[in-house]
Amino acid sequence: MGLVACKNQKDNEAKIQNEVMGVVIEHGKESYQTSKWEILFDGTSMDSWRGYLMEQMPESWTIEDGAMVFMPKKGGGNIITKKKYTNFELYLEWKISEGGNSGFFWGVSEDEAFNQPYQTGPEIQVLDNERHPDAFKNPKFHQAGALYDLVQPKYDVCKPAGQWNACVLKIDYNANHGSVTLNGKEIVEFPLKGKPWEDLVENSKFKGWEGFGVHHTGHIGLQDHGDKVWYKNIKIRALN
């Protein structure tokens, strides 16, 4: 029975990934479909990552059953990709601990003037929508999948804490369009530059933050928010 349950779980995860990738291809251009994926985490190596403002990976990140796991400890645990990206589709799967809060960023500028990635990089929220109080604030601008404090999800398709969610973040500065697809459903769309983007920032907690959301090329980041979180099957591909 255990083997059957394991197989069913893997089949379901594969189905979700295929559904999500189907959405990406459906909404993408032909050139996007043929671009190659760059693997950022394959279940065995964290070589594509390092700590924010660090040369090495923080000890708080480990590999467990094919997933990158953040184990809360004292000290900075934010991590970023070694490479920078501009226009891309990022695919990853995440799950959060009960009552947990985390997130991932794009456009992170690594600068000693900023001691946190969120000071420059906009965040896609990772959250336990059922238990964490942020899910019920503002009113939904802090829910899972939200462009944190800027754009709320159109739908709540987040799975419960402890279950895997499949997510695609699409960033295309050429088209001035970003989007988040969660578990096969596009839940967030947003502009990336110009007055539409500036208006979003002006009406958020990030108003007046020097450097926030202005870097079109930057690192991808995973957040240390003090709660246990898992990521797997992380990959990215460039948009031309």
C-alpha contacts under 8 A as a table, 3 or more apart, distances in Angstrom:
res1	aa1	res2	aa2	distance
1	M	4	V	5.09
1	M	5	A	6.16
2	G	5	A	5.13
2	G	6	C	6.17
3	L	6	C	5.09
3	L	7	K	6.15
4	V	7	K	5.10
4	V	8	N	6.13
5	A	8	N	5.10
5	A	9	Q	6.19
6	C	9	Q	5.14
6	C	10	K	6.31
7	K	10	K	5.15
7	K	11	D	6.10
8	N	11	D	5.01
8	N	12	N	6.12
9	Q	12	N	5.13
9	Q	13	E	6.21
10	K	13	E	5.06
10	K	14	A	6.13
11	D	14	A	5.10
11	D	15	K	6.12
12	N	15	K	4.98
12	N	16	I	6.23
13	E	16	I	5.15
13	E	17	Q	6.24
13	E	164	W	7.79
14	A	17	Q	5.10
14	A	18	N	6.14
15	K	18	N	5.14
15	K	19	E	6.12
16	I	19	E	5.06
16	I	20	V	6.12
16	I	166	A	6.66
16	I	183	N	6.07
16	I	184	G	6.58
17	Q	20	V	5.12
17	Q	21	M	6.07
17	Q	166	A	6.35
17	Q	183	N	7.78
17	Q	184	G	7.81
18	N	21	M	5.12
18	N	22	G	5.96
19	E	22	G	4.98
19	E	23	V	6.46
19	E	183	N	7.65
19	E	184	G	5.29
20	V	23	V	5.19
20	V	24	V	6.47
20	V	166	A	7.19
20	V	167	C	7.40
20	V	168	V	7.21
20	V	181	T	7.05
20	V	182	L	7.46
20	V	183	N	6.28
20	V	184	G	4.22
20	V	185	K	7.42
21	M	24	V	4.92
21	M	25	I	6.19
21	M	184	G	7.86
22	G	25	I	5.19
22	G	26	E	5.99
23	V	26	E	5.02
23	V	27	H	6.19
23	V	181	T	7.95
23	V	184	G	6.62
23	V	185	K	7.78
23	V	186	E	7.99
24	V	27	H	5.41
24	V	28	G	5.78
24	V	168	V	7.80
25	I	28	G	4.93
25	I	29	K	7.39
25	I	32	Y	7.68
25	I	33	Q	6.10
28	G	32	Y	6.09
28	G	33	Q	7.05
29	K	32	Y	5.31
29	K	33	Q	6.75
30	E	33	Q	5.25
30	E	34	T	6.85
31	S	34	T	5.51
31	S	35	S	6.54
31	S	239	L	7.77
31	S	240	N	7.20
32	Y	35	S	5.38
32	Y	238	A	7.61
32	Y	239	L	5.77
32	Y	240	N	7.17
35	S	237	R	6.55
35	S	238	A	6.91
35	S	239	L	7.69
36	K	237	R	6.02
36	K	238	A	7.89
37	W	235	K	6.15
37	W	236	I	5.44
37	W	237	R	4.64
37	W	238	A	7.94
38	E	235	K	5.50
38	E	236	I	5.20
38	E	237	R	5.88
39	I	42	D	6.40
39	I	233	N	7.96
39	I	234	I	6.33
39	I	235	K	4.42
39	I	236	I	6.58
40	L	46	M	7.69
40	L	48	S	5.65
40	L	49	W	7.85
40	L	81	T	7.95
40	L	233	N	7.95
40	L	234	I	5.26
40	L	235	K	5.03
40	L	236	I	7.08
41	F	44	T	7.28
41	F	45	S	6.34
41	F	46	M	6.15
41	F	48	S	7.21
41	F	68	M	7.96
41	F	232	K	6.65
41	F	233	N	6.00
41	F	234	I	5.02
41	F	235	K	6.80
42	D	45	S	6.51
42	D	66	G	7.56
42	D	232	K	7.31
42	D	233	N	5.88
42	D	234	I	7.00
43	G	63	I	7.30
43	G	65	D	7.65
43	G	66	G	3.97
43	G	67	A	5.55
43	G	68	M	7.29
43	G	232	K	6.52
43	G	233	N	6.94
44	T	63	I	7.06
44	T	66	G	6.31
45	S	48	S	7.91
46	M	49	W	5.64
46	M	68	M	7.88
47	D	50	R	7.69
48	S	81	T	5.73
48	S	82	K	5.74
48	S	83	K	7.71
49	W	57	M	6.92
49	W	79	I	6.58
49	W	80	I	5.60
49	W	81	T	4.47
49	W	82	K	5.42
50	R	54	M	6.57
50	R	55	E	6.10
50	R	56	Q	5.05
50	R	57	M	4.47
50	R	58	P	7.46
50	R	79	I	5.50
50	R	80	I	5.71
50	R	81	T	6.44
50	R	82	K	6.43
51	G	54	M	4.72
51	G	55	E	6.49
51	G	56	Q	5.80
51	G	57	M	4.89
51	G	58	P	5.80
51	G	76	G	7.93
51	G	77	G	6.75
51	G	78	N	5.93
51	G	79	I	4.18
51	G	80	I	6.09
52	Y	76	G	7.95
52	Y	77	G	7.81
52	Y	78	N	5.64
52	Y	79	I	5.01
52	Y	80	I	5.79
52	Y	110	E	7.04
52	Y	116	Q	7.81
52	Y	117	P	7.33
53	L	110	E	6.61
53	L	111	D	7.51
53	L	112	E	7.18
53	L	115	N	7.94
54	M	57	M	7.41
57	M	61	W	7.22
57	M	79	I	7.27
58	P	61	W	6.05
58	P	76	G	7.41
58	P	77	G	5.76
58	P	79	I	7.80
59	E	62	T	7.22
59	E	77	G	7.95
60	S	70	F	5.70
60	S	71	M	5.06
60	S	72	P	6.27
60	S	73	K	6.06
60	S	77	G	6.20
61	W	68	M	6.69
61	W	69	V	5.50
61	W	70	F	4.61
61	W	71	M	6.18
61	W	77	G	7.48
62	T	68	M	5.81
62	T	69	V	5.26
62	T	70	F	6.64
62	T	71	M	7.63
63	I	66	G	6.31
63	I	67	A	5.47
63	I	68	M	4.74
63	I	69	V	5.89
64	E	67	A	5.27
64	E	68	M	6.51
64	E	69	V	6.55
66	G	232	K	6.82
67	A	230	W	6.11
67	A	231	Y	5.48
67	A	232	K	4.68
67	A	233	N	7.82
68	M	230	W	5.59
68	M	231	Y	5.11
68	M	232	K	6.12
69	V	228	K	7.13
69	V	229	V	5.85
69	V	230	W	4.54
69	V	231	Y	6.56
70	F	77	G	7.84
70	F	224	D	7.43
70	F	227	D	7.69
70	F	228	K	5.40
70	F	229	V	5.44
70	F	230	W	6.51
71	M	227	D	7.33
71	M	228	K	5.31
71	M	229	V	7.52
72	P	77	G	7.92
72	P	224	D	7.59
72	P	226	G	5.20
72	P	227	D	5.89
72	P	228	K	6.13
73	K	77	G	7.81
73	K	226	G	7.52
76	G	224	D	7.21
77	G	223	Q	7.24
77	G	224	D	5.02
78	N	116	Q	7.70
78	N	117	P	7.41
78	N	221	G	7.14
78	N	222	L	5.95
78	N	223	Q	4.85
78	N	224	D	4.83
79	I	221	G	5.56
79	I	222	L	5.37
79	I	223	Q	6.72
79	I	224	D	7.93
80	I	219	H	5.95
80	I	220	I	5.48
80	I	221	G	4.15
80	I	222	L	6.34
81	T	84	K	7.03
81	T	219	H	5.59
81	T	220	I	5.44
81	T	221	G	6.45
82	K	219	H	7.22
83	K	219	H	6.31
84	K	217	T	6.21
84	K	218	G	4.64
84	K	219	H	4.50
84	K	220	I	7.16
85	Y	88	F	7.01
85	Y	107	G	7.55
85	Y	217	T	5.35
85	Y	218	G	5.51
85	Y	219	H	6.26
85	Y	220	I	7.53
85	Y	238	A	7.81
86	T	107	G	7.58
86	T	171	I	7.56
86	T	172	D	7.72
86	T	173	Y	7.63
86	T	216	H	5.74
86	T	217	T	4.41
86	T	218	G	6.72
86	T	238	A	7.80
87	N	170	K	7.87
87	N	171	I	5.35
87	N	172	D	4.77
87	N	173	Y	6.23
87	N	174	N	7.77
87	N	238	A	5.86
87	N	239	L	5.17
87	N	240	N	7.23
88	F	170	K	5.96
88	F	171	I	5.42
88	F	172	D	6.55
88	F	236	I	6.65
88	F	237	R	5.46
88	F	238	A	4.32
88	F	239	L	4.90
89	E	168	V	6.69
89	E	169	L	5.70
89	E	170	K	4.43
89	E	171	I	6.39
89	E	236	I	5.61
89	E	237	R	5.49
89	E	238	A	6.59
89	E	239	L	7.10
90	L	168	V	5.52
90	L	169	L	5.11
90	L	170	K	6.39
90	L	234	I	7.43
90	L	235	K	5.92
90	L	236	I	4.39
90	L	237	R	6.73
91	Y	166	A	7.58
91	Y	167	C	5.83
91	Y	168	V	4.56
91	Y	169	L	6.61
91	Y	233	N	7.47
91	Y	234	I	5.68
91	Y	235	K	5.33
91	Y	236	I	6.16
92	L	166	A	6.14
92	L	167	C	5.51
92	L	168	V	6.62
92	L	231	Y	6.85
92	L	232	K	6.15
92	L	233	N	5.47
92	L	234	I	4.34
92	L	235	K	6.53
93	E	164	W	6.28
93	E	165	N	5.36
93	E	166	A	4.41
93	E	167	C	5.89
93	E	231	Y	5.58
93	E	232	K	5.31
93	E	233	N	6.16
93	E	234	I	6.99
94	W	126	V	7.85
94	W	164	W	5.48
94	W	165	N	5.29
94	W	166	A	6.69
94	W	167	C	7.75
94	W	229	V	7.34
94	W	230	W	5.50
94	W	231	Y	4.50
94	W	232	K	6.58
95	K	161	A	6.52
95	K	162	G	5.64
95	K	163	Q	5.55
95	K	164	W	4.76
95	K	165	N	6.13
95	K	229	V	6.05
95	K	230	W	5.31
95	K	231	Y	6.78
96	I	100	G	5.76
96	I	101	N	7.20
96	I	102	S	7.78
96	I	126	V	7.17
96	I	127	L	6.48
96	I	128	D	6.37
96	I	161	A	5.32
96	I	162	G	5.78
96	I	163	Q	7.58
96	I	228	K	6.59
96	I	229	V	4.67
96	I	230	W	6.42
97	S	100	G	4.99
97	S	128	D	7.25
97	S	161	A	5.52
97	S	162	G	5.78
97	S	227	D	6.99
97	S	228	K	5.62
97	S	229	V	6.06
98	E	128	D	6.32
98	E	131	R	7.05
98	E	161	A	5.26
98	E	162	G	7.06
99	G	127	L	7.66
99	G	128	D	5.44
99	G	130	E	7.74
99	G	131	R	4.95
99	G	132	H	4.82
99	G	161	A	7.65
100	G	127	L	5.86
100	G	128	D	5.54
100	G	132	H	6.55
100	G	161	A	7.95
100	G	227	D	5.30
100	G	228	K	6.84
100	G	229	V	7.57
101	N	125	Q	7.85
101	N	126	V	5.95
101	N	127	L	4.63
101	N	128	D	6.66
101	N	132	H	7.28
101	N	225	H	6.29
101	N	226	G	7.77
101	N	227	D	6.09
102	S	125	Q	6.44
102	S	126	V	4.84
102	S	127	L	6.19
102	S	223	Q	5.77
102	S	224	D	6.69
102	S	225	H	5.32
102	S	226	G	7.96
102	S	227	D	6.99
102	S	229	V	7.10
103	G	123	E	6.15
103	G	124	I	5.54
103	G	125	Q	4.54
103	G	126	V	4.55
103	G	127	L	7.69
103	G	222	L	6.27
103	G	223	Q	5.42
103	G	225	H	7.99
104	F	123	E	5.47
104	F	124	I	5.43
104	F	125	Q	6.84
104	F	126	V	7.48
104	F	220	I	7.29
104	F	221	G	5.42
104	F	222	L	4.51
104	F	223	Q	5.84
105	F	108	V	6.77
105	F	117	P	7.50
105	F	118	Y	7.19
105	F	121	G	5.39
105	F	122	P	5.50
105	F	123	E	4.48
105	F	124	I	6.29
105	F	219	H	7.92
105	F	220	I	5.48
105	F	221	G	4.77
105	F	222	L	6.46
105	F	223	Q	7.80
106	W	121	G	5.33
106	W	122	P	6.12
106	W	123	E	7.03
106	W	218	G	6.53
106	W	219	H	5.94
106	W	220	I	4.54
106	W	221	G	6.35
107	G	120	T	7.05
107	G	121	G	4.89
107	G	122	P	7.05
107	G	213	G	6.87
107	G	214	V	7.86
107	G	215	H	5.48
107	G	216	H	5.89
107	G	217	T	5.57
107	G	218	G	3.92
107	G	219	H	5.50
107	G	220	I	6.59
108	V	117	P	5.81
108	V	118	Y	7.52
108	V	120	T	5.45
108	V	121	G	4.26
108	V	122	P	7.83
108	V	215	H	7.26
108	V	217	T	7.95
108	V	218	G	4.80
108	V	219	H	4.77
108	V	220	I	6.42
108	V	221	G	6.94
109	S	117	P	7.31
109	S	120	T	6.01
109	S	121	G	7.07
109	S	215	H	6.93
109	S	218	G	5.63
109	S	219	H	6.70
110	E	114	F	7.41
110	E	117	P	7.37
110	E	219	H	7.86
111	D	114	F	5.56
111	D	115	N	7.62
112	E	115	N	6.17
114	F	117	P	7.24
114	F	119	Q	6.27
114	F	120	T	7.68
115	N	119	Q	7.77
116	Q	119	Q	5.71
117	P	120	T	5.93
117	P	121	G	5.80
117	P	221	G	7.02
117	P	223	Q	7.91
118	Y	121	G	4.96
118	Y	122	P	6.30
118	Y	123	E	6.78
118	Y	212	F	7.89
119	Q	209	W	7.35
119	Q	211	G	7.15
119	Q	212	F	5.74
120	T	211	G	5.32
120	T	212	F	3.97
120	T	213	G	5.62
120	T	214	V	7.42
120	T	215	H	7.61
121	G	212	F	6.28
121	G	213	G	5.72
121	G	215	H	7.97
122	P	147	L	7.18
122	P	148	Y	7.24
122	P	212	F	7.28
122	P	213	G	5.89
123	E	147	L	5.86
123	E	148	Y	5.46
124	I	144	A	7.63
124	I	145	G	5.67
124	I	146	A	5.65
124	I	147	L	4.85
124	I	148	Y	5.78
125	Q	142	H	6.56
125	Q	143	Q	6.47
125	Q	144	A	4.92
125	Q	145	G	5.11
125	Q	146	A	5.41
125	Q	147	L	6.53
125	Q	148	Y	5.74
126	V	143	Q	7.59
126	V	144	A	4.86
126	V	145	G	6.43
127	L	132	H	7.05
127	L	135	A	7.58
127	L	143	Q	6.42
127	L	144	A	4.87
128	D	131	R	5.75
128	D	132	H	5.63
128	D	135	A	7.70
128	D	144	A	7.21
128	D	160	P	6.70
128	D	161	A	5.48
129	N	132	H	5.97
129	N	134	D	7.95
129	N	135	A	5.21
129	N	143	Q	6.21
129	N	144	A	6.48
129	N	158	C	7.34
129	N	160	P	7.48
130	E	135	A	7.45
130	E	160	P	7.14
130	E	161	A	7.99
131	R	135	A	7.79
132	H	135	A	5.91
133	P	136	F	5.68
133	P	137	K	7.07
134	D	137	K	5.33
134	D	142	H	5.58
134	D	143	Q	6.70
135	A	139	P	7.77
135	A	140	K	6.12
135	A	141	F	7.88
135	A	142	H	5.66
135	A	143	Q	4.58
135	A	144	A	7.56
136	F	139	P	5.82
136	F	140	K	6.21
136	F	142	H	7.82
136	F	143	Q	7.62
137	K	140	K	5.94
137	K	141	F	7.09
137	K	142	H	6.77
138	N	141	F	5.70
138	N	142	H	7.31
138	N	149	D	7.99
139	P	142	H	7.81
140	K	143	Q	5.32
140	K	146	A	7.70
140	K	152	Q	5.36
140	K	153	P	7.01
141	F	146	A	5.85
141	F	147	L	7.20
141	F	148	Y	5.94
141	F	149	D	4.88
141	F	150	L	6.43
141	F	151	V	5.87
141	F	152	Q	4.25
141	F	153	P	7.31
142	H	146	A	6.00
142	H	147	L	7.81
142	H	148	Y	5.46
142	H	149	D	5.96
142	H	152	Q	7.14
143	Q	146	A	5.59
143	Q	148	Y	7.89
143	Q	152	Q	7.20
143	Q	153	P	7.32
144	A	153	P	7.91
144	A	156	D	7.85
144	A	158	C	6.60
145	G	152	Q	7.96
145	G	153	P	6.42
145	G	158	C	7.92
145	G	180	V	6.76
145	G	182	L	6.89
145	G	187	I	7.31
145	G	188	V	7.42
146	A	149	D	7.55
146	A	150	L	7.69
146	A	151	V	5.93
146	A	152	Q	4.90
146	A	153	P	5.27
146	A	188	V	6.72
147	L	150	L	5.47
147	L	151	V	5.02
147	L	152	Q	6.53
147	L	188	V	7.39
148	Y	151	V	6.69
148	Y	152	Q	7.60
149	D	152	Q	7.52
149	D	204	S	5.92
149	D	205	K	6.84
150	L	200	L	5.88
150	L	201	V	6.81
150	L	203	N	7.78
150	L	204	S	6.05
151	V	188	V	6.94
151	V	189	E	7.74
151	V	190	F	7.14
151	V	200	L	7.94
152	Q	188	V	6.83
153	P	156	D	6.77
153	P	187	I	4.99
153	P	188	V	5.16
154	K	187	I	5.01
154	K	188	V	6.32
155	Y	187	I	5.65
156	D	187	I	7.85
157	V	182	L	6.85
157	V	183	N	6.84
157	V	185	K	7.51
158	C	165	N	6.80
158	C	182	L	7.26
158	C	183	N	7.48
159	K	163	Q	6.02
159	K	164	W	7.00
159	K	165	N	6.29
160	P	163	Q	5.81
165	N	182	L	6.92
165	N	183	N	6.00
166	A	182	L	5.78
166	A	183	N	4.98
166	A	184	G	7.56
167	C	180	V	7.05
167	C	181	T	5.60
167	C	182	L	4.57
167	C	183	N	6.27
167	C	184	G	7.92
168	V	180	V	5.71
168	V	181	T	5.06
168	V	182	L	6.61
169	L	178	G	7.43
169	L	179	S	5.91
169	L	180	V	4.77
169	L	181	T	6.63
170	K	178	G	5.37
170	K	179	S	5.23
170	K	180	V	6.49
171	I	177	H	6.49
171	I	178	G	4.61
171	I	179	S	6.90
171	I	192	L	7.92
172	D	175	A	5.55
172	D	176	N	5.91
172	D	177	H	5.44
172	D	178	G	6.06
172	D	192	L	7.86
172	D	239	L	7.10
173	Y	176	N	4.50
173	Y	177	H	6.38
173	Y	178	G	7.94
173	Y	192	L	6.24
173	Y	193	K	7.35
173	Y	216	H	7.29
174	N	177	H	7.86
176	N	191	P	5.36
176	N	192	L	5.17
176	N	193	K	6.31
177	H	189	E	7.17
177	H	190	F	5.92
177	H	191	P	4.85
177	H	192	L	5.92
178	G	189	E	5.64
178	G	190	F	5.15
178	G	191	P	6.04
178	G	192	L	6.51
179	S	186	E	7.18
179	S	187	I	7.65
179	S	188	V	5.35
179	S	189	E	4.30
179	S	190	F	6.27
180	V	186	E	5.83
180	V	187	I	5.94
180	V	188	V	5.08
180	V	189	E	6.62
181	T	184	G	6.07
181	T	185	K	5.20
181	T	186	E	4.00
181	T	187	I	5.75
181	T	188	V	7.16
182	L	185	K	5.30
182	L	186	E	6.28
182	L	187	I	6.72
186	E	189	E	7.91
190	F	197	W	7.84
191	P	196	P	6.20
191	P	197	W	5.50
192	L	196	P	7.80
192	L	197	W	5.50
193	K	196	P	6.78
193	K	197	W	4.94
193	K	198	E	7.06
193	K	214	V	7.96
194	G	197	W	5.59
194	G	198	E	6.21
195	K	198	E	4.82
195	K	199	D	5.90
196	P	199	D	5.23
196	P	200	L	6.52
197	W	200	L	5.18
197	W	201	V	6.46
198	E	201	V	5.17
198	E	202	E	6.04
199	D	202	E	4.98
199	D	203	N	6.37
200	L	203	N	5.43
200	L	204	S	6.53
201	V	204	S	5.16
201	V	205	K	7.54
201	V	206	F	5.79
201	V	207	K	5.53
202	E	206	F	7.14
202	E	207	K	4.73
202	E	208	G	7.55
203	N	207	K	6.71
204	S	207	K	5.82
206	F	209	W	5.35
206	F	212	F	7.15
209	W	212	F	5.68
211	G	214	V	5.80
211	G	215	H	7.52
212	F	215	H	7.77
213	G	216	H	7.76
215	H	218	G	6.35
224	D	227	D	7.34
231	Y	234	I	7.37
